[in-house]
């Protein structure tokens, strides 16, 4: 039965209060699953170059330094995809942007499998990256707007662990596919699966109810997307609202995320995510190659590289659970700090395969767990009117950290740095990320209501 808190005498139903009051429905779980699959395939395609790099250098007879621009191409595209997609989603809707993004990265991943030279591969990976960059922040935004507050961080980070699982899957499957069918096979798989998913999203993914409310798209459209959660309660409503309609007046999303209330938090979110991606992408892009240089077989290098991503799968749910119960900034800060510790330890364990694999797994659990939690932290921080922009710009600016991480790996290897030296250098970005997220918790900690 609908309570007076849910449906006041005016007949106006607050969307978030309504969602908070209901048990989690199958409809919402379907949204979780679809967003998880989007992020899973995003992770698979993002990590693909790292796993095909050893085979590609051998097949084309090129040195590893030549792959630096190709490694960074998708990451550059992701910057443009993330920065452009957020404002589009805040203006036109989350669903259309998501379907377009998944279609885009699937199509260009498929085409890139037929590249004949480095120039072609670079251009196609750049275009693939535009779709990859647009997909993740909008999946995060849409899901966060369908989740009750009591489960928001848990569900969003559970979805986001699909990214790490997709990266890990890329490592595990490439260890089997590439020796049998060549490096093209991983890109083919990373193209066909997103194109199939885009068709499913057209039918099965709803638009955000909160977006429909703040953009005045009509009560009947809002009713249609909320009805599967609790039809009887929604049928009684004459109109719908969200708290931001009363507290947020600006319709300019950039003015909003840089307003006095949000400016410091925006900059600290950017810095934290940037530094975390320096760590993630240096290891994602170059750990298999570092392993090969140290004498590991192609299969061992791929498997240990996959363990780094798989670690994030193991920790993401735990981080989200903890964020819903404790100070989320302190939870994330602890994980970044431990990531630096374990990265250093990985550098000291070369030659001890079992210990190395264990430490890589632990490092992956810490840094990928923290990174998985950051979109949830941002989604909680920004109001509906600027949520897609706030989340996507954090991810977009952070991608410069990914580009820097991949570039640093190529540069340090070119300078003759060894495995131990490269891993030790990661202590610095881990310390900066830890400090930035803890400072945000002190100066700009409130969630949007």
BADOMAR-994105 format. One record per atom (N, C-alpha, C, CB): y, x, z. Coordinates in steps of 0.1 Angstrom, whole numbers, plus 5000, padded with zeros to 4 digits. Glycine has a CB too. Layout:
BADOMAR-994105
YXZ;...
//
This chain:
BADOMAR-994105
498850095000;500050005000;501250095000;500049905012;502350044993;503550124992;504350115004;504350084979;504850225010;505650215022;507050205018;505450345030;507950165028;509350155025;509950285022;510050095037;509350395026;509850525023;509650565008;509250635032;508550505003;508350524989;509150434980;506850504986;509250304984;509850204975;510950124983;508850114969;512150174984;513150104991;513449964985;514450184992;514349894992;514649754988;515349744975;515449684999;515949854970;516549864957;515549864946;517449984956;514249894949;513249894938;513250024931;513449784929;513950134936;513950264930;512950354937;515450324931;512050414929;511050494935;511350644933;509650464928;511350724944;511550864943;510250924938;512050924957;510350994927;509151054920;508451154929;509551114907;509151244935;508451344943;507951284956;509451464946;508651194962;508151134974;506851054971;509151034980;506850984959;505650914955;504451004953;505950844942;504751124946;503651214944;503151274957;504151334934;504051304966;503651364979;502751264987;504851394987;502951134985;502351034994;500951004988;503150914994;500551044976;499351004970;498251114972;499450964955;496951074973;495951184972;495951234957;494551124975;495451354956;495451424943;494551344933;495051574944;495051304922;494251214913;493551294902;495151114906;492551234896;491851304884;492851334873;490751214879;493851244872;494951274862;495651404865;495851154862;496051424877;496751544881;495751664879;497251534895;494551654883;493551754881;493351794866;492251724887;493451694857;493451724843;494551804839;493351584835;495751774844;496951854841;496752004846;498251794847;496252014858;495952144863;494952224854;495252144877;493952154849;492952224840;493552264827;491752124838;494352174821;494952204808;495952314809;495652084802;496752314820;497652424822;496952554825;498652394833;495852544832;494952664835;494452724821;493752634844;494052644812;493552684800;494552754791;492852574792;495852694792;496952754785;497152904790;498252674786;497252914803;497453044809;496353144807;497853034824;495053084807;493853174805;493953234791;492553084806;494253154781;494353204767;495553294765;494353094757;496653274772;497753354773;497353494778;498853304782;496553504788;496153624794;495153704784;495453604807;494253624778;493353684768;494153754757;492453584763;495053684751;495853744740;496753854744;496653634733;497353844756;498253944761;497554084763;498953904774;496354074769;495654204772;494854254760;494754174783;494854184749;493954224738;494254364733;494154134726;495454404731;495754544726;495254654735;497254554724;495354634748;494854734757;493354754755;495054694772;492554644753;491154664751;490754714738;490454534754;491454684727;491054724714;491654864711;491554624703;492554914719;493255044716;492255154713;494155074727;491255184722;490455294719;489655284706;489355314731;489155164703;488455144690;489455154678;487755004690;490655104680;491655104669;492055244666;492855024673;492255324675;492655464673;491555544665;493055544686;490355514669;489155574662;488955524648;487855544670;489155394646;488955324633;490055374623;488955174634;491255374628;492355404619;492755554619;493555324622;492055634627;492355774628;493755814632;492055834615;494255744642;495655764647;495555814661;496555634646;496655884666;496655924680;497255814688;497556054681;496955824701;497255714711;498755694712;496655734724;499555794710;501055784712;501555684701;501655914711;500855684689;501355594678;501155454682;500555634666;500355424691;500155284695;501155234705;498755264702;502055314710;503055274719;503955154715;503955394723;504455164702;505255054698;504454924696;505955084684;503254934692;502354814690;502054754704;501054854682;501754844713;501554794727;502754714732;501254914736;503854754729;505054694734;505554574726;506254794735;505054564713;505554464704;505454314710;504854474691;504254284714;503954154720;504854124732;502454134723;505054234740;505854224752;507354194748;505754344761;507854254738;509154224733;509254084728;509654324722;508254034721;508253904717;508253804728;507053874708;507553844739;507453754751;508753734757;506453814761;509653844757;510953824762;511753714755;511753964761;511753724742;512453624734;511853484736;512453654719;510453474737;509853344739;510153284752;508353364738;510153364763;510453314776;511953274777;510153424787;512853364773;514253334774;514653214766;515053454770;514053194755;514453084746;513852954750;514153114732;512652964755;511852834757;512352754770;510352864759;512752824780;513252754792;514352654789;513652854802;515452704783;516552614780;516052494771;517752684774;515252534761;514752424753;513952324760;513852484742;513052364770;512252274777;513152194787;511152354785;514152254792;515052174801;515852074793;515952264809;516052094780;516751994772;515951894765;517652074762;514751944759;513951854751;512651814757;513751924738;512251884767;510951844774;509951954774;510351724766;509051954784;508052054786;506952054776;507552044800;506451934773;505251914765;505351974751;504851774764;506451934744;506651984730;506752134729;507851924724;507452194739;507552344739;506252404741;508552384750;505452344750;504152404753;503152394741;503452334765;503052284735;502252264723;502652364712;502252124718;503952374710;504452464700;504152614703;505952454698;504252654716;504052784720;502552824718;504452804735;501652734723;500252764721;499852774707;499352654728;500352684698;500052694684;500552824678;500652574677;501752864682;502352984677;501553114680;503753004682;501153134693;500453254696;499053254691;500453284711;498453134689;497153124683;497153164669;496552984685;498153114661;498253134647;498453284644;499353054641;499353344651;499653484648;498653584653;501053524653;497953544664;496853634668;495753624658;496253584682;495453514652;494453504642;494753584630;494253354638;496053574625;496453654614;496453804616;497853614609;496753844629;496853984632;495454054631;497354004646;494353974632;493054034631;492854094617;491953924634;493654054607;493454104593;494454204590;493553984584;495154264600;496154364597;495554484591;496854414610;496254544581;495754664574;496354794578;495954644559;497454784586;498154904590;498954874603;499054964579;499554984609;500254964621;501554884619;500655104626;502254894608;503454814606;503154664606;504154854593;502054624599;501654484599;501254434613;500554464589;500454514620;500054474633;501254464643;499054584638;502154554642;503354554650;504154424648;504254674648;504354384636;505154264633;504454144638;505454254618;503154134636;502354014640;502254004655;500954024633;502054114661;502054114676;503354074682;501654254682;504454104675;505754064680;505853914679;506854124671;505453854668;505453704667;504453634676;505153664652;503353704678;502353644688;503053644702;501053734689;503753744705;504453754718;505453644720;505053884719;506053594710;507053484712;506353364717;507753454698;505153324712;504453214717;503853244731;503253184708;503453364733;502853394747;503953384757;502353534747;505153424754;506253424764;506753284767;507353504759;506653194757;507053054759;506052974767;507352994746;504753004766;503752924771;503652924787;502352964766;503653044792;503353054807;504452984816;503253194811;505753014814;506752954823;506752804822;508153004820;506552744810;506552594809;505352534814;506752564794;504152604813;502952544820;503252544835;501752634817;503852654840;504152654855;505052544859;504752794858;506152524851;507152424854;506452284853;508252424844;505752254843;505152114842;504152094853;504452104828;503352184856;502352164867;503052144880;501352274868;504052224883;504752214896;505452084898;505852324897;505752014887;506451884887;505451764889;507251864875;504151794888;503151694891;502351714904;502251684879;502751814912;501951854924;502651804936;501651994924;501951764946;502551734959;502951854966;501551654968;504051854974;504551964981;503552044989;505751924990;502651964996;501652025004;500652114997;500851925012;500552104984;499552174976;500252254965;498552084970;501552254964;502252304952;501852454950;503752294954;502052544960;501752684957;500252704954;502252764969;499452634961;497952654959;497652624945;497152574969;498052504940;497652464926;498352544916;498052314924;499652584918;500252664907;499652804907;501852674910;499452864918;498753004918;497352994913;498853064931;496652884916;495252864910;495352854895;494652734916;496352784890;496552784876;496852924870;497652684872;497752984877;498153114872;497053224873;499353164880;496053204881;494953304881;494253294868;494053284893;494453184860;493853184847;494353294838;494153054840;495553344841;496053454833;495253584836;497553484837;494953614848;494153724852;492753704847;494153744867;492253584848;490853564844;490753584829;490453414848;491853534821;491853554807;491853704803;493053484801;492653784811;492653924808;491353984812;493753994817;490753944823;489454004826;488353964816;489053954840;488453834812;487453794801;487653874789;487753644798;488853904785;489053994774;488354124775;490554014772;488454184787;487754314790;486254294789;488154364803;485654194796;484254174796;483754144782;483854064805;484454054775;483954024761;484154134751;484653894757;485254204753;485454314743;484454424745;486854374745;483854444757;482854544759;481554514751;482554554774;481454384748;480254334740;480554314726;479654214746;481754254723;482154224709;482454344701;483254124709;483354434706;483854544698;482854634693;484954614706;481854684701;480754764696;479954704685;479854804707;479854574685;479054494675;479854454663;478454374681;481054404665;481754344654;483154414651;482054204656;483554514659;484754584656;485954514664;485054584642;487154584664;488254534671;488854404666;489354644671;488554374653;489154254648;488554124655;488754234633;487354134660;486654024666;487453964678;485254054670;488054054686;488754004698;490053924694;489154114707;490753974684;491853904679;491553764673;492653994670;490453764666;489953634660;489653534670;488753664651;489053574681;488753484692;489953434699;487753554702;490953534700;492153504707;493053414698;492853624710;492753394686;493553304677;492953164676;493653364664;491653154674;490953034672;491052944684;489553054668;490753004696;490752914708;492052854711;490353004720;493252914710;494452844713;494752734703;495652944713;494352754690;494652654680;493852524683;494252704666;492652544688;491852424693;492452364705;490352474696;492952444714;493552384726;494852314723;493852504736;495652354714;496852284710;496552144706;497552364699;495452124699;495051984695;494751894707;493851984686;494051954717;493751884729;495051854737;492851974738;495951944738;497251924745;498051804739;498052044745;498051794726;498751684720;498351544725;498551684705;497051534728;496451404733;496451394748;495051394727;496151504755;495851494769;496851534779;494651574772;498051594774;499051654783;500251554783;499451794779;500651504795;501851424796;503151504797;501751324808;504251434794;505551494797;505851484812;506651424789;506651574817;507051574831;507851444834;507851704834;507351374845;508051254849;509451294855;507251184860;509551404862;510851444867;511851474856;510651564877;511351534846;512251564834;512751434828;511551654824;511851344826;512151214820;513251144829;510951124819;513151154842;514151094851;515551154850;513651094865;515551294851;516851354851;517551354837;516751504856;516751334827;517351324813;517451174809;516451394803;517251084818;517450944815;516750894803;518950914814;515450924802;514650884791;514050744792;513550984788;514350664802;513950534803;512850514814;513450484790;512950404821;512050374832;510650354827;512450254840;510450294815;509150264810;508350394806;509250174798;509050494801;508450624798;507950684811;509350714790;508850684822;508450734834;507250664840;509650734844;507250534839;506150444845;504850484838;506550294843;504950504825;503750534817;503050664821;504050544802;503850764824;503250894828;502850904843;504151004825;503450814851;503050814865;501950714869;504250784874;501750614860;500850504862;499350554866;500750414850;498850654859;497450704862;497350764876;497050804852;498450794883;498350844897;498150734907;499650924900;498850624905;498750504914;499450394907;499350534929;498650314900;499250214891;499950104899;498150154882;499450054910;500049944917;501449984922;499149904929;501550094928;502850134933;503950154922;502750264941;503450214911;504450234900;504850104894;503750324889;503950004893;504249874887;505449804895;503049794887;505549834908;506549764916;507949824914;506149774930;508049944909;509350014908;510149954896;509150164906;511449934899;512349894888;513050014882;513349794894;513150114890;513850244885;513250364892;515350234887;513550484887;512950604893;514050704895;511850664884;513850784905;514850894908;514151014913;515850834919;514951124914;514551254920;515751294928;514151364910;515451374939;516551414948;517651494941;516051494959;517351564931;518351654924;519451564918;517651734914;519151444914;520251364908;521451344918;519651224905;521251354931;522351344940;522951474944;521851274953;522151584944;522651714949;523051804938;521551774958;522551794926;522851884915;523651814904;521551944909;524951854902;525751784893;525851854879;527151774898;525651984879;525852064867;524652034857;525852214869;525052014844;524052004834;523852124826;524351884824;524652224829;524552364822;523552444830;525952434821;522452474825;521352534832;521652674837;520052534824;522452744829;522852884833;523852884844;523352964821;524752784843;525752774854;524952734867;526752664851;523952654866;523152614877;522452734884;522152514873;521652814876;520852914882;521653034887;519852964872;522953044883;523853144887;524953094896;524453224876;524752974901;525752914911;525552984924;525552764912;526552954933;526553024946;525253004954;527652974954;524652884952;523452864960;522252944955;523052714959;522252964942;521053024935;521253164930;520652934924;522453224929;522653344922;521953464928;524153374922;522053484942;521353594948;519853584946;521653604963;519253464948;517853444947;517353474932;517453304951;518153434923;517853454909;517653604906;518853394899;518653684910;518653824907;517453894915;519953894911;517153854927;516153914934;514753874929;516153874949;514653754924;513353714917;513153794905;513453564913;514253824897;514053904885;513654044889;515453914878;514254104899;513854244902;512454254907;514854294913;512054154915;510654164921;509654154909;510454044931;509854054901;508854034890;508854144880;509153904883;510054204877;510254314868;509354434873;511654364867;509454464886;508754584892;507254554892;509254614905;506854434895;505454404895;504854424881;505254264900;505554384871;505054394858;505054544853;505854314848;505854624858;505754764855;504354814859;506854854862;503954774871;502654814876;501554754867;502454774890;501554624865;500554554858;500354604844;500854404858;501454624837;501254654823;501054804820;502454614815;501454884829;501055024828;499555034829;501755114838;498954964839;497554974841;496754894830;497154924855;497254774827;496554694817;496554764803;497254564815;497654824800;497754894786;496955024786;499154914783;496955104797;496555234796;495355274805;497655324799;494955184814;493755224822;492555254814;493555114832;492155164804;490955204797;491055334790;490755094786;492255364784;492455494777;492455614787;493855494770;493055594799;492955694810;491555724814;493755654822;490755614815;489355634818;488555704807;488655494820;488855674795;488155744784;488555894784;488555684770;489855924786;490256064787;489556134798;491756074789;489156064809;488456124820;486956134819;488856054833;486456094807;485056114805;484255984805;484456214814;484855874808;484055744809;483655704795;484855644816;482655624793;482255574781;483155454777;480755524781;483155414764;483955304760;483655174768;483755274745;482355154771;481955034778;482455034793;480455014777;482255154799;482755174813;484255154814;482355314818;484955214805;486455204805;486855054804;487055284794;486254974795;486554834794;486154754806;485854774781;485054784812;484554714824;485454734836;483154744827;485854864838;486654894850;488054844848;486755044852;488554844835;489854784832;489854634835;490254804818;488754564832;488554424834;488554394849;487354374827;488054484857;487954464871;489354454877;487254574878;490354524872;491754524876;492254374875;492554624869;491954314863;492454174861;491654074869;492354144846;490354104870;489454014878;489854004893;488054054877;490454114898;490954114912;491954004914;491454244915;492853984904;493853874906;493253734907;494753884894;492053714900;491353594901;490953564915;490153584891;490453664921;489853654935;490953624945;489053784939;492153684943;493153674953;494253564951;493953804954;494353514939;495453414936;495353294945;495453374922;494153234946;494053114954;494353134968;492553054952;493953254973;494253284987;495753304990;493553414991;496453364980;497853384981;498553244981;498453464970;498153154972;498753024971;498552944984;498252944960;497352954989;496952885002;497852935013;495552905006;498053065014;498853125025;500353085023;498753275025;500853075011;502253045008;502552905013;502553054993;501552815012;501852675016;501852665032;500752585011;501452765039;501252765053;502152865061;499852785057;502552975054;503353075061;504553105052;502453205063;505353195057;506553235049;506153295036;507453335057;506453225025;505953275012;506453415008;506253175001;507653445012;508253575008;507453685015;509753585012;507153665028;506353775035;504953785030;506353735050;504353675026;503053675020;503053765008;502453535017;503953734999;504053814986;504353954989;505053744976;505253984998;505754115001;504554205006;506754115012;503654145014;502554225019;501654265008;501754135030;501454174998;500554204987;501154314978;500254074979;502454304976;503054414968;502854554975;504554384965;503054554988;502954674995;501554734994;503354655010;500554644996;499154694995;498854734981;498254585000;499454674971;499254724957;499554864955;500054634947;500754904961;501155044960;500155144967;502455064965;499655094978;498755184986;497455204978;498355114999;496855094972;495655104965;495755174952;495054964963;496955154945;497155234933;497155384935;498555194926;497755424946;497655564950;496255604952;498555594962;495455524959;494055564962;493255564950;493555454972;493555484940;492755484927;492955624921;493255374918;494155674921;494455804915;493755914922;495855834916;493255894935;492556004942;491055994941;492955994956;490555894933;489155864934;488455894920;488855724937;489055964911;488455994898;487156074900;489456074889;486156034893;484856094894;483856034903;485056244898;484355934911;483455864920;483455714915;483955874935;482555684906;482555564899;482555444907;481455554889;481755434917;481655314926;482955294934;480455324935;483455404940;484655394947;485855364938;484955524954;485855424926;486955394917;486955244913;486755484904;485855194910;485755054906;486154954918;484255014902;485754994930;486154914941;487654914944;485454964954;488255034943;489755044945;490554984933;490055194946;490054984921;490654924910;490654764912;490054954897;489554714917;489454574920;490454534931;487954544925;490554614942;491454584953;492954594948;491254684964;493254694940;494554704935;494954584926;494754834927;493954544918;494154424910;494354294919;493054404901;493554284929;493754174938;495154164944;492654184950;495654274948;496954284954;498154254944;497254414961;498254334934;499354324925;499254194917;499554444916;498154164912;497954044904;498153914912;496654044896;497653924925;497853814934;499253784937;497153834947;500053894939;501453874941;502253824928;502154014945;501853884917;502453834904;502153684902;502053924893;500953644904;500553504902;501353414911;499053494905;501753464923;502553374932;503953364928;502353434946;504553454921;505953454918;506453334910;506353584910;505753284900;506153164893;506253044902;505253134881;505253034911;505252934921;506552944930;504052934930;506853064934;508053084943;509253044935;508153234947;509353074923;510553034915;510552884912;510553114901;509452824909;509452684907;509852604919;508052634902;509452654931;509952584944;511352604946;509152644955;511952714941;513352754944;514352674936;513552894941;514052644923;514952574914;514752424913;514852634900;515852354911;515752204909;515352174895;517152134912;514952044893;514352004880;515352034868;514151854881;516652014870;517552034859;517552174853;518951994863;517152274862;517152414857;515852484860;518252484863;514752404863;513552474867;512852554856;512552364873;512752494844;512152564833;512952684830;512052474821;514252674830;515052794827;514952904838;516552754825;515052854850;514852954861;513553024861;515052884875;512452954859;511153014859;511053104846;510052914859;511453054835;511253124822;512053254822;511453034810;513253244827;514153364827;513653464837;515553324830;513053434848;512453524857;511253594849;511853464870;510453524842;509353574835;509853664823;508453464830;510953614816;511453684805;512153814809;512453594798;512953814819;513553944823;512454034828;514653914834;511453974835;510354054840;509654124829;509453974848;509654064817;508954124806;509454264802;508954034794;510754284805;511254414803;510554524812;512854424806;510154474823;509254564832;507954584825;509054504845;507354484819;506154504812;506254604800;505654374806;507454594793;507654684782;507854824787;508954644774;508554834798;508854964805;507455024809;509754954816;506654944815;505354994820;504455044809;504554884827;504354974798;503555024786;504255144781;503454914776;505555154780;506255264774;506055394783;507755234772;506255364796;506055484806;504655544805;506255434820;503655454803;502255504802;502155594790;501255394801;502655554778;502655634766;503355764768;503155554754;504555754774;505455874776;504755974786;506755834782;504255924797;503656014807;502356084801;503255944819;501556004793;500456064787;500856164777;499555954780;501956134769;502356234759;502956364766;503456174751;503356354778;503856464785;502756544792;504956424796;501556494791;500356564797;500056524811;500656704796;500656414816;500356374830;498856334831;501256254834;498256364842;496856324843;496656194851;496056434851;495456154852;495156024858;495756004872;493556004859;495656114880;496156104894;497656094894;495756234902;498356164886;499756164886;500356034881;500356274877;499755974871;500255844866;500055734877;499455804854;498955734884;498655634894;499555654906;497155634898;499855774910;500755794921;502155744918;500755944924;502555754906;503955714902;504155564905;504255744888;503055484905;503155344907;503555304921;501855274903;503555394931;504055364944;505455324944;503855484953;506355384936;507755344936;508055204932;508455444926;507555154920;507855014917;507254914927;507354984903;506154954933;505554864944;506454854956;504154914948;507054964960;507954964971;509254884968;508355104975;509754894956;510954814952;510654664952;511454864938;509454624946;509154484946;508954424960;507854464938;508354504968;508154464982;509554434989;507454564990;510454524987;511754514994;512554394988;512554644992;512454384975;513254274968;512854134973;513154284953;511554114973;511053974977;511353944992;509553964974;511254055000;511554035014;513054005016;511154155022;513954075009;515354045010;515653905005;516154155001;515053864994;515253724990;514953625001;514453694977;513853645008;513453565019;514453555030;512153605025;515353655031;516353665041;517653595037;516653805045;518053615024;519353575019;519353445011;519953685012;518153405005;518153294996;516753234996;518553334982;516453165007;515053125009;514752985007;514653165022;515752895007;515452755007;514852704994;516752675009;513852604995;513352544983;514252434979;511952484987;514152404966;514952284960;514252154966;514852284945;515152054967;514551924972;514951814962;515151894986;
//
